Amino acid sequence: MNFNFSEEQNLLRQTVRSFVDKEIMPYIAEWDRQGQFDPTIYNKLADLGFMGVCIPEEYGGSGMDYNSLAIVCEELERGDTAFRTAVSVHTGLNSMTLLQWGTEEQKQKYLTPQAKGEKIGAFGLTEPGAGSDVASLQSTAVRDGDYYILNGQKTWISLCDVADHFLVFAYTDKSKKHHGISAFIVERTWEGFSSKAIKGKHGIRSGNTGELFFDNVKVPTENLLGEEGEGFKIAMSALDNGRFTVAAGAVGQIMACLESSVKYCHERETFGKPIGKHQLVQQMIAKMEAGLQMSRLLVYRAGELKNEGKRNTRETSLAKWQACDFANQAADDAMQIHGAYGYSDEYPVERYLRNSKAPVIYEGTREIHTIMQAEYVLGYRKDKPLNKTLPAWNPDKELV
């Protein structure tokens, strides 16, 4: 397995990092303080091709590989989790799912403008009473001639007030339990749809997160993604992509914690010497570095499996679980290194700590991933081949 980055990938990293340093870093403290969401950032990301980085050029994307998507997510989260989250949802959960499961007509109508960044996509699975237990969702879609009548509510939906298109999951036959869930492409402008932002979040305050409401929304039958009853499979395959981007973002957060902590270690002195000379501080720095390197290896291993067109549920779960835990620990240690100053927003580490908690919860809690990994080892869980997979990556830089 080759973990050397190509010249194109190195240039991509430099480009994203420069973008973050110029467009996010100077403003993020105030945006976070005010709970301010700046949607113009996504127009700038689109101009650079970051909103469709791994989508084939034939559908308006940049046509790069899946580890290039990881690079984008790493560097964006180094700036702030909110901006990585936007790419995770728009690209990982929505666009890559359309690429995998959509008809040609659906790809042309919805995927292409999303890959170009002309439209924004989001993902509607979680409900007030259904998170890790997907089968408990209450939303329904009843067939009525050439339409499905969609009713229900979703919560903790990123880009709720910004997205143009939503992948929404609802029961078409509740008697079949999770085999009766179906997936739909829903447009914001349809009658009966509304959204509402959630205020007072612990972290990711610069991100738009909230609720979706569906009141007898008429969804054309051609907007059914996949077949009736395939919604659970589609959701799980989408999470393989979303979790991959979350894990990559966690790598970026560890980088940010390490950069801030190293800088502070050289600036702050106690007992007549820089705090970096104290062994217990060095221990925390060493843990961050170990977490960074281990997380990055897990992420790029999963990315290589994606590039090969192989199922990667197990590997992506492990990467997401471990990278997010390492990032949460790195943020806690970074605040400890900064001492009392770390507890104020004069330094970014208090924001890192607040932001680091959500990824430990969403797209599979650490407890869910712990169970998944144990069940793989014990032989209780085995992944069946999907009838539709993401296209493999061709070294000639074309997705096939």
ZITA-V931870 format. One record per residue. NEAR is the number of other ideal C-beta (glycine too) atoms within 10 Angstrom. D_CENTER is the distance of its C-alpha to the mean C-alpha in whole Angstrom. Layout:
<<NEAR;D_CENTER> <NEAR;D_CENTER>>
This chain:
<<7;25> <7;25> <11;22> <6;24> <15;22> <15;24> <7;25> <12;23> <16;20> <12;22> <11;22> <23;19> <16;18> <11;21> <16;20> <24;17> <17;18> <12;21> <22;19> <20;17> <13;21> <10;23> <17;20> <21;18> <14;20> <9;23> <15;22> <21;19> <16;22> <11;23> <18;20> <23;19> <12;23> <10;23> <13;20> <12;20> <18;17> <16;18> <12;17> <8;19> <21;17> <19;15> <11;18> <15;19> <23;16> <19;17> <12;20> <16;19> <20;17> <27;14> <28;12> <30;14> <26;14> <30;14> <27;16> <19;19> <14;22> <13;24> <23;21> <22;21> <24;18> <20;19> <21;19> <24;18> <23;17> <27;13> <24;14> <24;14> <28;11> <27;10> <26;13> <32;11> <30;8> <27;11> <28;13> <29;11> <32;10> <25;14> <24;15> <30;13> <31;9> <25;10> <29;10> <29;7> <29;5> <26;7> <24;6> <30;3> <27;5> <31;8> <28;8> <29;6> <25;7> <28;10> <31;12> <27;12> <28;13> <25;16> <24;16> <19;17> <24;19> <20;20> <13;24> <9;25> <9;26> <16;22> <21;21> <14;23> <17;23> <24;19> <28;17> <19;20> <18;20> <28;16> <31;16> <18;18> <21;17> <13;19> <20;18> <22;14> <26;12> <27;11> <26;11> <29;13> <25;14> <20;14> <23;18> <12;20> <11;22> <17;19> <18;16> <12;16> <11;19> <18;18> <13;22> <12;23> <26;21> <14;24> <21;23> <18;26> <28;26> <14;30> <15;32> <12;34> <8;36> <9;33> <15;31> <23;29> <17;29> <23;26> <16;26> <20;24> <16;21> <26;17> <19;16> <19;13> <25;12> <22;10> <25;12> <24;15> <18;17> <20;16> <27;15> <16;18> <23;17> <24;15> <27;15> <28;17> <26;18> <27;21> <22;25> <19;27> <16;29> <13;29> <7;32> <13;29> <12;27> <17;23> <14;25> <18;26> <27;22> <24;22> <28;19> <25;20> <23;19> <24;20> <16;21> <18;21> <7;25> <14;26> <8;29> <15;28> <18;24> <13;23> <20;20> <12;21> <16;19> <13;18> <9;20> <6;21> <17;18> <10;18> <21;15> <24;13> <23;16> <28;15> <25;12> <22;14> <23;13> <19;16> <20;18> <25;19> <15;22> <25;24> <13;28> <11;29> <22;27> <14;29> <24;26> <13;28> <13;28> <11;27> <20;24> <21;23> <23;21> <20;22> <13;25> <18;26> <17;25> <20;22> <29;19> <19;19> <20;18> <23;16> <21;14> <14;14> <22;13> <25;10> <23;9> <27;10> <27;8> <27;5> <29;6> <30;7> <32;5> <31;4> <34;8> <33;9> <32;8> <35;10> <31;13> <30;13> <30;13> <33;16> <20;17> <26;18> <32;19> <20;22> <14;23> <20;23> <27;25> <16;27> <11;28> <21;30> <20;31> <11;33> <10;34> <15;35> <12;38> <11;40> <7;43> <6;44> <9;41> <14;37> <20;35> <17;34> <13;37> <15;37> <7;36> <9;33> <20;31> <13;31> <11;30> <21;27> <19;26> <11;27> <16;24> <25;22> <14;23> <13;23> <24;19> <22;18> <13;20> <16;19> <28;16> <22;16> <15;18> <22;16> <30;13> <23;15> <17;17> <28;15> <27;14> <19;18> <21;18> <27;16> <22;18> <11;21> <14;20> <14;20> <17;18> <26;16> <19;15> <19;17> <22;16> <29;12> <25;13> <21;15> <30;13> <34;10> <24;13> <21;15> <28;13> <30;12> <19;15> <26;17> <34;15> <24;16> <17;19> <31;19> <28;19> <17;22> <23;24> <30;23> <21;24> <15;27> <25;28> <22;29> <13;31> <7;32> <14;30> <24;27> <13;27> <10;27> <14;25> <11;28> <20;25> <23;21> <27;21> <20;21> <22;18> <27;16> <24;18> <18;17> <30;13> <27;13> <16;14> <22;11> <28;9> <19;12> <15;12> <21;9> <29;8> <23;12> <15;14> <16;15> <12;18> <17;17> <22;16> <14;19> <16;21> <19;19> <16;20> <11;24> <13;24> <17;24> <10;26> <8;29> <7;28> <10;28> <14;24> <8;24> <12;22> <7;24> <7;23> <17;22> <10;24> <13;21> <15;19> <23;17> <15;20> <15;20> <23;21> <12;24> <8;25> <6;27> <12;24> <12;24> <22;21> <9;24>>
